[in-house]
């Protein structure tokens, strides 16, 4: 820097710097000129490009239109291909449909689906000229196809719908309920003969818990085909036609299965005309028919219905209801006829049997006959159950009243157990075979009282009614001792029967002990009435003088005791006559219970024999010393004991003595 300053200061170095400044100025001026030229040139280009763009615009528009036209042509060709494909599908479907479903059902069903697909396509593409005509023709073809399907459904269903033979149904029952050929339970008409009174709670429980195997009503391989046919008919809106075909085919077959089994449609009038034995047998059969119908036939029918109409619950339930309605009515009408028929005591047990089977089947009926369409059948079954319960309860009341008012004139001449007593006791014993059923029945009409106490109360009322009636019947006897023997026999029979049955637990020990005392009271009254008079003959009263002095026997036959031989002889004679009368009469009387009979003989012997021995010992010598003593002292004490052994044997008048 010092050099530069020094150079400038020296004067000669100023020129190079100046030159450089000039050069820089010139360069800047040239750059500016070039820049101005470039701006001018670029401006010229912009103008030319704008002109070119304006010139090219019509060409661009034409090119775009051509491209659009090509695109539209492609779309049209593709649409045409789709339409042509639908026409092909339609023609293929038409060809298969015109052949009918019988040869190849699966292809036929597939063709219907193809036809439906074509109809949907043309309905959604209304722009084509021939669309309406195609749709019309396709719908006509579909209608014909569905009509043929209906025929095929009917033909296929009919071919495989056959009544079930009774033997095949019996094979589906649990082993314990199967009748064996030739047994009383296997009748020639297919019915199951059964006495309604042969009842046991454990048997009933076994029936409830047993496994039932519903029969195969239609082969499993056929059911999917029927389902597919039904599906097409439903899609076509042919619900009612389908329902009618199904009902008209299956309902008669189900009824025929029941008829083969032995089910009859009987009215109330028919029931009223029947003899009791025949009616009882039919009731026993009906109970088995109900079990077979619900657990086997209706269960099998429900299974078929569920598979054919799977996915269409309302129609499925309606079809099942209409198929079974007539058969259910045929079964329930018999139950209704019995429930509404004239009440009588012997009907109580069959009513309980019928009520019991309806209760046993209640849950299955609710399960099988579900849905709104089956509500009427459910209500009918429940109504019958309640009506049977009501009739059974009213029959109960009738029985108690009938026992109390029984006015049979059948005289029990020998004082034995009256037929009414054995009938009532057997009746009560049968009731205890139905304890759980009766408890259920009482629950139908709950009044807040325990069912066990209700049963006990009803049983006590029946027993009291019987006792009251027996008291009335006992008054028919003119002999008071036979009156008490009769009551002793009958009440003892009641007590013994109760002690040996479940009635003891229900009536209680108090009832048993109270009535045992009543039996003893009648036994004592019998002894008092039958033997008091004869025992008077063995009394010393009236035989001895009040003085009692010891004197030799006088001319009147007296002795040292002061007894008159004549009076003693008269006493022996009277005793003999009375004892023989008692023996003749009371050996015709009956005490059927061995233990009670021996007890009563012993009680008589304990009173009679000591008195007789004492009398003979005291006054026998007085007779022995006279003429023909054997005429007066005819019997020894052993003879009397032997003859007492013949009392209460129920001998006939002319029967020889032992």
C-alpha positions in Angstrom: 0.0 0.0 0.0 2.8 2.3 0.8 4.3 1.5 -2.6 1.0 2.3 -4.4 0.5 5.6 -2.6 4.1 6.3 -3.2 3.6 5.6 -6.9 0.6 7.8 -7.2 2.3 10.4 -5.3 5.2 10.0 -7.8 2.7 10.9 -10.7 3.6 8.2 -13.2 1.4 5.3 -11.7 -2.1 7.0 -12.1 -2.7 5.8 -15.8 -3.1 1.9 -15.2 -5.9 2.4 -12.7 -7.8 4.7 -14.8 -7.5 2.3 -17.7 -9.0 -0.4 -15.6 -11.9 1.7 -14.5 -12.6 2.5 -18.1 -12.6 -1.1 -19.0 -15.0 -2.0 -16.3 -17.4 0.8 -17.4 -17.3 -0.5 -21.0 -18.0 -4.0 -19.8 -21.0 -3.0 -17.8 -22.4 -1.0 -20.8 -22.0 -4.1 -23.0 -23.7 -6.3 -20.5 -26.6 -4.0 -20.3 -26.9 -3.9 -24.1 -26.9 -7.7 -24.2 -29.5 -7.9 -21.5 -31.8 -5.5 -23.4 -31.4 -7.6 -26.5 -32.2 -10.8 -24.6 -35.4 -9.3 -23.1 -36.4 -8.1 -26.6 -35.8 -11.6 -28.1 -37.7 -13.4 -25.2 -40.6 -11.0 -25.6 -40.7 -11.9 -29.2 -40.7 -15.7 -28.3 -43.7 -15.2 -25.8 -45.6 -13.5 -28.5 -44.9 -16.3 -31.0 -45.8 -19.0 -28.5 -49.1 -17.4 -27.7 -49.8 -17.3 -31.4 -48.8 -21.0 -31.7 -51.0 -22.0 -28.8 -53.9 -20.2 -30.3 -53.2 -22.0 -33.6 -53.0 -25.4 -31.9 -56.2 -25.3 -29.8 -58.6 -26.6 -32.4 -56.2 -29.5 -33.1 -56.1 -30.3 -29.3 -59.9 -30.3 -29.1 -60.2 -32.7 -32.0 -57.7 -35.0 -30.5 -59.6 -35.1 -27.1 -62.9 -35.8 -28.9 -61.3 -38.7 -30.8 -60.0 -40.1 -27.5 -63.4 -39.8 -25.9 -65.0 -41.5 -28.8 -62.7 -44.4 -28.5 -63.4 -44.7 -24.8 -67.2 -44.7 -25.5 -66.8 -47.3 -28.1 -64.9 -49.5 -25.6 -67.6 -49.1 -23.0 -70.3 -49.8 -25.5 -68.6 -53.0 -26.7 -68.1 -54.1 -23.1 -71.8 -53.4 -22.2 -72.8 -55.3 -25.3 -70.7 -58.2 -24.2 -72.4 -58.2 -20.8 -75.8 -58.1 -22.5 -74.9 -60.9 -24.9 -73.6 -62.9 -22.0 -77.0 -62.5 -20.1 -78.8 -63.6 -23.3 -76.5 -66.6 -23.4 -77.3 -67.3 -19.7 -81.0 -66.9 -20.4 -80.9 -69.3 -23.4 -79.0 -71.9 -21.3 -81.4 -71.6 -18.4 -84.4 -71.8 -20.8 -83.0 -75.0 -22.3 -82.5 -76.7 -18.9 -85.9 -75.5 -17.6 -87.8 -76.8 -20.7 -86.3 -80.3 -20.0 -88.0 -80.3 -16.6 -86.6 -81.1 -13.1 -87.1 -84.8 -13.0 -83.9 -86.0 -14.7 -81.4 -83.5 -13.1 -82.9 -81.6 -10.3 -79.7 -79.8 -9.2 -79.2 -78.4 -12.8 -82.8 -77.4 -12.9 -82.5 -75.5 -9.6 -79.3 -73.9 -10.9 -81.1 -72.8 -14.1 -83.8 -71.2 -12.1 -81.2 -69.2 -10.2 -79.6 -68.2 -13.5 -83.0 -67.1 -14.8 -83.6 -65.0 -11.7 -80.2 -63.4 -12.2 -81.0 -62.5 -15.8 -84.4 -61.0 -14.7 -82.6 -58.9 -12.1 -80.1 -57.7 -14.7 -82.6 -56.6 -17.3 -84.8 -55.0 -14.6 -81.9 -52.9 -13.5 -80.9 -52.0 -17.2 -84.1 -50.6 -18.6 -82.3 -48.6 -21.4 -82.2 -51.4 -23.9 -84.9 -51.6 -26.5 -85.9 -55.2 -26.0 -85.6 -55.2 -22.1 -89.3 -55.3 -21.4 -89.9 -58.1 -23.8 -87.0 -60.1 -22.4 -88.2 -59.6 -18.8 -91.7 -60.6 -19.7 -90.6 -63.8 -21.4 -88.2 -64.6 -18.5 -90.9 -64.1 -15.9 -93.2 -66.4 -17.9 -90.5 -69.0 -18.0 -89.9 -68.6 -14.3 -93.6 -69.1 -13.6 -93.6 -72.4 -15.6 -90.4 -73.5 -13.9 -91.8 -72.9 -10.4 -95.0 -74.7 -11.4 -92.9 -77.7 -12.4 -91.0 -77.4 -9.2 -94.3 -77.6 -7.2 -95.2 -80.8 -9.1 -91.7 -82.2 -8.4 -91.9 -81.2 -4.7 -95.3 -82.9 -4.4 -94.2 -86.0 -6.3 -90.9 -86.4 -4.3 -92.7 -85.7 -0.9 -95.5 -88.2 -1.8 -93.0 -90.9 -2.9 -91.3 -90.9 0.5 -94.3 -90.2 2.7 -95.5 -93.6 4.0 -97.4 -94.5 7.3 -95.2 -95.9 10.0 -96.1 -99.4 11.0 -96.9 -100.1 14.7 -94.1 -102.6 15.1 -91.6 -100.0 13.8 -92.9 -97.5 16.3 -92.6 -100.0 19.2 -89.0 -100.6 18.3 -88.4 -96.8 18.9 -89.8 -97.1 22.4 -87.6 -97.7 25.5 -87.3 -101.5 26.2 -89.4 -101.2 29.3 -92.3 -99.9 27.4 -92.2 -102.2 24.4 -95.0 -104.7 24.2 -93.9 -108.3 23.3 -95.8 -110.2 20.7 -98.4 -112.5 22.2 -98.3 -110.7 25.5 -101.4 -109.0 27.0 -99.8 -105.7 26.0 -99.7 -106.5 22.3 -103.1 -106.5 20.6 -103.9 -107.7 17.1 -105.2 -104.3 16.0 -101.9 -102.7 16.9 -103.1 -101.2 20.2 -101.2 -101.5 23.4 -103.5 -103.1 26.0 -102.9 -101.8 29.5 -104.8 -101.8 32.7 -104.9 -98.2 34.0 -104.9 -99.4 37.6 -101.5 -101.1 37.2 -99.6 -98.1 38.4 -96.4 -97.5 40.1 -94.6 -94.2 40.7 -91.2 -95.7 39.9 -92.5 -97.0 36.5 -93.8 -93.5 35.8 -90.5 -91.9 36.6 -88.7 -94.5 34.4 -91.1 -93.6 31.5 -90.3 -89.9 32.0 -86.5 -90.4 32.0 -86.4 -93.1 29.2 -84.8 -92.4 25.9 -87.1 -92.3 22.8 -85.7 -92.5 19.3 -88.1 -90.9 16.8 -88.5 -92.9 13.5 -87.0 -91.6 10.3 -90.1 -90.5 8.4 -88.3 -89.3 5.2 -84.8 -90.6 4.1 -82.1 -88.1 5.1 -80.7 -87.9 1.5 -84.1 -86.6 0.3 -84.6 -83.8 2.8 -81.9 -81.5 1.3 -83.6 -81.8 -2.1 -87.0 -81.0 -0.6 -85.4 -78.1 1.2 -84.0 -76.7 -2.1 -87.3 -77.1 -3.8 -89.2 -75.4 -1.0 -86.6 -72.6 -1.0 -87.3 -71.9 -4.7 -91.0 -71.9 -4.2 -90.7 -69.5 -1.2 -88.5 -67.1 -3.3 -91.2 -67.2 -6.0 -93.7 -66.2 -3.4 -95.6 -69.5 -3.6 -95.9 -69.8 0.2 -99.5 -70.9 0.2 -99.1 -73.4 -2.6 -96.2 -74.9 -0.7 -98.1 -75.0 2.5 -101.1 -76.7 0.9 -99.0 -79.4 -0.9 -97.1 -80.1 2.3 -100.2 -80.3 4.5 -102.3 -82.4 2.0 -99.4 -84.9 1.6 -98.1 -85.3 5.2 -101.3 -84.9 7.3 -103.2 -88.0 5.9 -100.0 -90.1 6.3 -99.7 -89.1 10.0 -103.3 -89.8 10.6 -102.9 -93.2 9.0 -99.9 -94.0 11.2 -102.1 -93.3 14.2 -105.0 -95.4 12.8 -102.7 -98.3 12.3 -101.6 -98.0 15.9 -105.3 -98.2 17.0 -106.3 -94.6 17.5 -110.0 -94.0 17.0 -112.0 -90.8 16.9 -114.7 -91.2 19.6 -117.3 -88.7 20.6 -118.7 -88.1 24.1 -121.8 -90.1 23.0 -119.6 -93.1 21.9 -117.8 -93.0 25.3 -121.1 -92.9 27.3 -122.4 -96.0 25.5 -119.3 -98.1 26.3 -119.2 -100.8 29.0 -116.7 -99.8 31.7 -114.3 -102.7 31.0 -114.0 -101.8 27.3 -113.7 -98.1 28.1 -111.0 -98.7 30.7 -109.0 -100.7 28.1 -109.3 -97.9 25.6 -108.1 -95.4 28.1 -105.1 -97.5 28.9 -104.3 -97.7 25.1 -104.9 -93.9 24.8 -102.2 -93.2 27.4 -99.7 -95.2 25.3 -100.9 -93.6 22.1 -100.3 -90.2 23.5 -96.8 -91.1 24.5 -96.0 -92.6 21.1 -97.7 -89.8 19.2 -95.8 -87.0 21.0 -92.5 -88.5 21.6 -92.1 -90.4 18.3 -94.5 -89.4 15.5 -94.9 -85.6 16.3 -91.2 -85.4 17.2 -90.3 -87.0 13.9 -92.7 -84.8 12.0 -91.2 -81.7 13.6 -87.7 -82.8 12.6 -88.7 -83.2 9.0 -90.5 -79.9 9.0 -87.5 -78.1 10.5 -85.1 -79.4 7.9 -87.3 -78.8 4.9 -88.3 -75.2 6.0 -85.0 -74.3 7.6 -84.6 -70.5 7.8 -88.3 -69.8 7.4 -89.6 -70.1 11.0 -93.1 -68.7 10.6 -93.8 -71.0 7.6 -92.1 -73.9 9.3 -94.3 -73.6 12.4 -97.4 -73.1 10.3 -96.7 -76.2 8.2 -96.1 -78.3 11.3 -99.3 -77.0 12.9 -101.5 -77.8 9.9 -99.9 -81.2 9.4 -100.5 -82.3 13.0 -103.7 -80.4 13.8 -106.1 -83.2 12.7 -104.1 -86.0 14.5 -103.8 -83.9 17.7 -107.5 -83.3 17.6 -108.3 -87.0 17.1 -106.2 -87.8 20.3 -107.4 -84.9 22.5 -111.0 -85.4 21.5 -111.0 -88.8 23.3 -109.5 -87.2 26.4 -112.1 -84.5 26.3 -114.9 -87.0 26.0 -113.6 -88.9 29.1 -113.1 -85.6 31.0 -116.7 -84.5 30.2 -118.4 -87.8 30.6 -120.5 -88.8 33.5 -118.4 -89.0 36.7 -118.1 -92.2 38.7 -115.7 -93.3 41.4 -114.0 -96.0 39.3 -113.0 -93.4 36.8 -110.8 -91.5 39.2 -107.7 -93.6 38.6 -107.9 -93.5 34.9 -108.5 -89.8 35.1 -105.3 -89.6 37.2 -103.5 -91.7 34.7 -104.6 -89.5 31.8 -103.8 -86.3 33.8 -100.4 -87.8 34.6 -99.5 -88.5 30.9 -100.6 -85.0 29.9 -98.3 -83.6 32.6 -95.5 -85.9 31.6 -95.8 -84.7 27.9 -96.4 -81.0 28.7 -92.8 -79.8 28.3 -92.4 -81.7 25.0 -95.7 -80.4 23.7 -94.5 -76.8 24.5 -91.2 -77.5 22.7 -92.6 -79.2 19.6 -95.6 -76.9 19.2 -93.8 -73.7 19.5 -94.5 -70.5 17.7 -97.7 -68.5 17.1 -99.1 -70.9 14.5 -99.1 -73.7 17.1 -100.7 -71.7 19.9 -104.1 -73.2 19.5 -102.8 -76.8 19.8 -100.8 -75.8 22.9 -103.8 -74.3 24.5 -105.9 -77.3 23.6 -103.4 -79.7 25.3 -103.2 -77.4 28.4 -107.0 -77.1 28.5 -107.4 -80.9 28.5 -104.8 -81.2 31.3 -106.7 -78.7 33.4 -110.1 -80.3 32.6 -108.8 -83.8 33.6 -107.5 -82.3 36.9 -110.8 -80.6 37.5 -112.8 -83.7 36.8 -110.5 -85.8 38.9 -110.9 -83.4 41.8 -114.7 -83.4 41.4 -114.7 -87.2 41.3 -112.7 -87.2 44.5 -115.5 -85.2 46.1 -118.1 -87.4 44.6 -116.4 -90.5 46.0 -116.4 -89.1 49.5 -120.1 -88.2 49.2 -120.9 -91.6 47.7 -119.1 -93.4 50.6 -121.0 -91.4 53.1 -124.4 -91.9 51.5 -123.9 -95.5 50.3 -127.3 -97.1 51.0 -126.6 -100.6 49.6 -129.0 -103.1 51.2 -126.5 -105.9 50.8 -126.6 -107.4 54.2 -123.5 -109.0 55.6 -125.2 -111.7 57.7 -122.0 -113.0 59.2 -120.7 -109.7 60.4 -117.6 -109.9 58.2 -115.9 -107.0 56.4 -118.4 -105.2 54.3 -117.7 -105.0 50.5 -117.9 -101.2 50.8 -115.1 -101.3 53.4 -112.8 -103.3 51.2 -113.7 -101.2 48.1 -113.0 -97.9 49.9 -109.7 -99.2 51.5 -108.5 -100.5 48.1 -109.5 -97.2 46.6 -107.4 -95.3 49.2 -104.5 -97.7 48.8 -104.6 -97.0 45.0 -104.6 -93.3 45.8 -101.2 -93.6 47.5 -99.8 -95.1 44.3 -100.6 -91.7 42.8 -99.1 -89.5 45.6 -96.9 -87.4 43.4 -99.7 -87.1 40.8 -102.2 -86.0 43.4 -99.8 -83.4 44.7 -99.5 -82.0 41.2 -103.3 -82.1 40.9 -103.8 -80.2 44.1 -101.3 -77.6 43.0 -103.5 -76.9 40.0 -106.0 -75.5 42.5 -103.7 -74.1 45.1 -105.4 -72.6 48.1 -102.3 -72.0 50.2 -102.4 -75.4 51.9 -99.6 -77.9 51.7 -100.3 -80.6 49.1 -99.3 -83.4 51.6 -101.7 -82.1 54.2 -104.4 -81.7 51.6 -104.0 -85.4 50.7 -104.1 -86.4 54.3 -107.2 -84.3 54.9 -109.0 -85.8 51.9 -108.0 -89.3 53.0 -109.2 -88.7 56.6 -112.5 -87.4 55.3 -113.0 -90.5 53.1 -112.2 -92.8 56.1 -114.5 -90.9 58.4 -117.3 -91.1 55.7 -116.8 -94.8 55.6 -116.9 -95.1 59.4 -120.1 -93.1 59.5 -121.7 -95.3 56.8 -120.6 -98.5 58.7 -122.2 -97.2 61.9 -125.4 -96.8 60.0 -125.2 -100.3 58.4 -124.5 -101.8 61.8 -127.9 -100.8 63.0 -129.5 -103.3 60.6 -128.5 -106.1 62.9 -131.1 -107.1 65.6 -128.4 -108.8 67.7 -126.3 -106.1 69.4 -123.4 -108.5 69.8 -123.3 -108.9 65.9 -123.5 -105.1 65.6 -120.3 -104.8 67.6 -118.6 -107.8 65.9 -119.4 -106.2 62.5 -117.9 -102.8 63.5 -114.9 -104.5 65.1 -114.2 -106.5 61.9 -114.5 -103.5 59.6 -112.6 -100.9 61.6 -109.9 -103.5 62.3 -109.6 -104.0 58.5 -109.2 -100.3 58.1 -106.5 -100.1 60.7 -104.6 -103.1 59.5 -104.7 -101.8 55.9 -103.5 -98.4 56.9 -100.7 -99.8 59.0 -99.5 -101.9 56.0 -99.6 -99.1 53.5 -98.1 -95.6 52.9 -101.3 -94.2 54.3 -99.8 -94.7 57.8 -97.2 -92.0 57.2 -99.9 -89.6 56.0 -102.7 -90.4 58.6 -100.1 -90.7 61.4 -99.8 -93.0 64.4 -102.4 -91.0 66.3 -105.1 -92.1 63.8 -103.9 -95.7 64.0 -103.8 -95.8 67.8 -107.2 -94.1 68.1 -108.9 -96.6 65.8 -107.2 -99.6 67.5 -108.8 -98.5 70.7 -112.2 -98.3 68.9 -111.6 -101.9 67.7 -111.0 -103.0 71.3 -114.1 -101.1 72.5 -116.2 -103.0 70.0 -114.6 -106.3 71.0 -115.4 -105.6 74.7 -119.0 -104.6 73.8 -119.4 -107.8 71.8 -118.3 -109.9 74.8 -120.6 -108.0 77.1 -123.6 -108.4 74.8 -123.0 -112.0 73.7 -121.8 -113.6 77.0 -123.2 -111.6 79.9 -126.4 -113.6 79.9 -124.8 -117.1 79.8 -122.3 -116.1 82.4 -125.3 -115.3 84.7 -126.1 -119.1 84.5 -122.7 -119.8 86.1 -123.2 -117.3 88.9 -124.0 -118.6 92.5 -126.5 -115.8 92.9 -130.0 -117.3 93.5 -128.6 -120.8 94.2 -127.6 -120.6 97.8 -129.7 -119.7 100.9 -128.8 -116.7 102.8 -128.3 -118.7 105.9 -125.6 -120.9 104.5 -126.0 -123.5 107.4 -124.4 -126.9 106.9 -127.3 -129.4 106.9 -127.7 -132.8 105.2 -129.4 -133.0 101.9 -133.2 -132.8 102.3 -136.0 -134.2 100.3 -135.8 -131.3 97.9 -132.3 -132.2 96.8 -130.6 -129.4 98.8 -127.1 -129.8 100.1 -124.9 -128.4 102.9 -124.3 -125.2 100.9 -128.0 -124.6 100.8 -128.2 -124.9 97.0 -131.2 -126.5 95.4 -130.5 -129.5 93.2 -133.4 -128.5 91.0 -132.1 -124.9 90.6 -128.6 -126.2 89.8 -130.0 -128.6 87.2 -132.0 -125.8 85.7 -128.9 -123.7 85.6 -126.9 -126.4 83.8 -129.8 -127.0 81.4 -130.1 -123.3 80.7 -126.3 -123.0 80.2 -126.3 -125.9 77.7 -129.2 -124.5 75.7 -127.7 -121.0 75.6 -124.2 -122.2 74.7 -125.5 -124.5 72.0 -127.5 -121.5 70.6 -124.4 -119.3 70.7 -122.3 -122.0 69.1 -124.7 -122.6 66.3 -125.2 -118.9 65.6 -121.7 -117.6 66.1 -119.9 -120.4 64.3 -121.8 -118.9 61.3 -120.4 -115.5 62.1 -117.0 -114.5 60.6 -113.9 -112.8 61.9 -111.8 -113.0 58.8 -108.5 -111.9 60.4 -106.8 -114.9 61.9 -105.0 -113.0 64.7 -108.2 -111.1 65.6 -110.3 -114.2 65.6 -107.9 -116.1 67.9 -107.6 -113.1 70.2 -111.4 -112.8 70.5 -111.8 -116.6 71.2 -109.1 -116.4 73.8 -110.8 -113.3 75.4 -114.1 -115.3 75.6 -112.4 -118.4 76.9 -110.6 -116.5 79.6 -113.9 -115.4 81.0 -116.1 -118.4 80.3 -113.9 -121.4 81.1 -112.7 -120.4 84.6 -116.4 -119.6 85.5 -117.6 -122.9 84.1 -114.9 -124.9 85.9 -115.6 -123.2 89.1 -119.4 -123.8 88.8 -118.9 -127.5 87.9 -116.5 -128.0 90.7 -118.8 -126.4 93.2 -122.2 -127.7 92.1 -121.3 -130.7 89.9 -121.4 -133.1 92.8 -124.9 -132.1 93.6 -126.0 -133.2 90.0 -123.7 -136.2 89.9 -125.4 -137.6 93.0 -128.8 -137.5 91.2 -130.3 -139.3 88.3 -128.8 -139.0 84.7 -126.1 -136.4 85.6 -124.8 -136.4 82.0 -128.1 -134.9 80.9 -127.2 -131.7 82.8 -123.4 -131.7 82.8 -123.1 -132.3 79.0 -119.7 -130.6 78.5 -116.3 -130.6 80.1 -114.3 -127.3 80.0 -112.2 -128.9 77.3 -115.4 -129.6 75.2 -116.3 -125.9 75.6 -112.8 -124.8 74.6 -112.9 -127.1 71.5 -116.3 -125.7 70.5 -115.1 -122.1 71.0 -112.5 -122.9 68.4 -115.3 -123.3 65.9 -116.7 -119.8 66.6 -116.3 -117.1 63.9 -115.5 -119.6 61.1 -118.4 -118.5 58.9 -119.9 -122.0 58.6 -123.1 -122.6 56.8 -126.1 -123.9 58.7 -125.9 -127.5 57.5 -122.1 -127.7 57.6 -121.0 -130.6 59.9 -119.3 -129.9 63.2 -115.6 -130.4 63.5 
